[in-house]
Amino acid sequence: MLNPAILFLLFFVGAPLVELYLLIEVGSQIGALPTIALSVFTAVLGGLLVRMQGFAVLFRAQSQMANKEIPALELMEGAMLLLVGLALLLPGFITDAIGFLLLIPPLRRWLIVRWLKARGTLQPAPGTHPGPETRPDRIIDGEYRRED
């Protein structure tokens, strides 16, 4: 495990320096104004996409609460979308690439589930057994009659 001070330096000093270098290189190839316009465009587009997905997550959370379910994954997705929005608003192409990747809902949900499993905090609800019998799409409706 790395020292937290080293991680802090890498994240808050190293990442902006890499972003700045990449912005200078792109600016030298396509010009300063197109580089600035591209940075503003990705921030605006990212903000709109985060807003749309944020509302979708909010509606799913409200639906789950209406069904007396706990919207734990939706809350984690909302928190991740907040960080994605921040990454997309920061100028830089690396943060934009990471932000746009995390706007893919299956990838975002997979990362959250993987992180929760690694921490040991994702477990089946008490009284349920993990497996196909607990999946809602495996319920078969039918009628029966008892003949004695």
C-alpha positions as CSV (number, residue, x, y, z in Angstrom):
1,M,0.0,0.0,0.0
2,L,1.3,3.4,-1.0
3,N,1.8,6.2,1.5
4,P,-1.3,8.5,1.5
5,A,1.0,11.5,1.1
6,I,2.4,10.0,-2.1
7,L,-1.1,9.2,-3.4
8,F,-2.1,12.8,-2.6
9,L,0.9,14.2,-4.6
10,L,0.3,11.9,-7.5
11,F,-3.4,12.8,-7.7
12,F,-3.4,16.5,-7.0
13,V,0.0,17.4,-8.5
14,G,0.8,14.7,-11.1
15,A,-2.6,14.4,-12.7
16,P,-3.0,18.2,-13.4
17,L,0.5,18.3,-14.8
18,V,-0.2,15.4,-17.2
19,E,-3.5,17.2,-18.2
20,L,-1.7,20.4,-18.8
21,Y,1.0,18.7,-20.9
22,L,-1.7,17.0,-23.0
23,L,-3.6,20.3,-23.4
24,I,-0.4,22.0,-24.6
25,E,0.3,19.2,-27.1
26,V,-3.2,19.2,-28.5
27,G,-3.2,23.1,-28.7
28,S,0.1,23.0,-30.6
29,Q,-1.5,20.6,-33.2
30,I,-4.9,22.1,-33.7
31,G,-4.5,25.6,-32.2
32,A,-5.4,27.4,-29.0
33,L,-9.0,28.4,-29.8
34,P,-10.1,25.0,-31.1
35,T,-8.6,23.4,-28.0
36,I,-10.5,25.8,-25.7
37,A,-13.7,25.2,-27.7
38,L,-13.2,21.4,-27.5
39,S,-12.7,21.7,-23.7
40,V,-15.9,23.8,-23.3
41,F,-17.8,21.5,-25.6
42,T,-16.9,18.4,-23.6
43,A,-17.9,20.2,-20.3
44,V,-21.3,21.3,-21.7
45,L,-22.0,17.9,-23.3
46,G,-20.9,16.1,-20.2
47,G,-23.0,18.3,-18.0
48,L,-26.1,17.5,-20.1
49,L,-25.5,13.8,-20.1
50,V,-24.8,13.7,-16.3
51,R,-28.1,15.6,-15.7
52,M,-30.1,13.2,-17.9
53,Q,-28.6,10.1,-16.2
54,G,-28.9,11.7,-12.8
55,F,-32.7,12.1,-13.3
56,A,-32.9,8.5,-14.5
57,V,-31.1,7.3,-11.3
58,L,-33.4,9.6,-9.2
59,F,-36.5,8.1,-10.8
60,R,-35.2,4.5,-10.2
61,A,-34.5,5.3,-6.6
62,Q,-38.0,6.8,-6.1
63,S,-39.5,3.8,-7.7
64,Q,-37.6,1.5,-5.4
65,M,-38.6,3.5,-2.3
66,A,-42.3,3.4,-3.4
67,N,-41.9,-0.4,-3.5
68,K,-40.5,-0.4,0.0
69,E,-37.0,-1.3,-1.2
70,I,-33.7,0.4,-0.3
71,P,-32.1,2.1,-3.3
72,A,-28.6,1.5,-2.2
73,L,-27.0,1.0,-5.6
74,E,-28.9,4.0,-7.0
75,L,-27.5,6.2,-4.2
76,M,-24.0,4.9,-5.0
77,E,-24.6,5.7,-8.7
78,G,-25.8,9.2,-7.8
79,A,-22.6,9.8,-5.8
80,M,-20.5,8.5,-8.7
81,L,-22.4,10.7,-11.1
82,L,-21.5,13.7,-9.0
83,L,-17.8,12.8,-9.3
84,V,-18.3,12.2,-13.0
85,G,-19.8,15.6,-13.4
86,L,-16.9,17.1,-11.6
87,A,-14.4,15.3,-13.8
88,L,-16.2,16.4,-16.9
89,L,-16.2,20.1,-15.8
90,L,-12.5,20.1,-15.2
91,P,-10.5,21.1,-18.2
92,G,-8.5,18.2,-19.6
93,F,-8.8,15.3,-22.0
94,I,-7.9,12.5,-19.6
95,T,-10.6,13.5,-17.0
96,D,-13.1,13.9,-19.8
97,A,-12.3,10.4,-21.1
98,I,-12.7,8.9,-17.7
99,G,-15.9,10.9,-17.1
100,F,-17.4,9.8,-20.4
101,L,-16.5,6.1,-19.7
102,L,-18.2,6.3,-16.4
103,L,-21.4,7.7,-18.1
104,I,-21.9,4.1,-19.4
105,P,-24.5,2.8,-16.9
106,P,-23.5,-0.9,-17.1
107,L,-19.8,-0.1,-16.6
108,R,-20.7,2.3,-13.7
109,R,-22.9,-0.3,-12.0
110,W,-20.3,-3.0,-12.5
111,L,-17.6,-0.9,-10.9
112,I,-19.9,-0.1,-7.9
113,V,-20.8,-3.8,-7.4
114,R,-17.2,-4.8,-7.7
115,W,-16.1,-2.2,-5.2
116,L,-18.9,-3.2,-2.7
117,K,-18.0,-6.9,-3.1
118,A,-14.3,-6.2,-2.5
119,R,-15.2,-4.4,0.7
120,G,-17.4,-7.2,1.8
121,T,-20.4,-5.0,2.1
122,L,-22.6,-6.5,-0.6
123,Q,-24.4,-9.5,0.8
124,P,-27.8,-11.1,0.2
125,A,-30.7,-9.9,2.3
126,P,-31.4,-11.9,5.4
127,G,-33.6,-14.8,4.8
128,T,-32.9,-15.1,1.1
129,H,-30.7,-17.5,-0.7
130,P,-28.6,-16.3,-3.6
131,G,-29.4,-18.0,-6.8
132,P,-32.0,-18.2,-9.6
133,E,-34.9,-18.7,-7.2
134,T,-34.6,-15.1,-5.9
135,R,-34.6,-13.4,-9.3
136,P,-37.9,-11.7,-10.0
137,D,-37.8,-12.7,-13.7
138,R,-38.0,-16.4,-12.6
139,I,-41.4,-16.1,-11.0
140,I,-44.0,-18.1,-12.8
141,D,-47.6,-17.0,-12.3
142,G,-50.3,-19.7,-12.3
143,E,-53.4,-21.0,-10.6
144,Y,-53.8,-24.2,-8.7
145,R,-56.6,-26.2,-7.2
146,R,-56.4,-28.6,-4.4
147,E,-58.4,-31.8,-4.9
148,D,-58.7,-34.1,-1.9
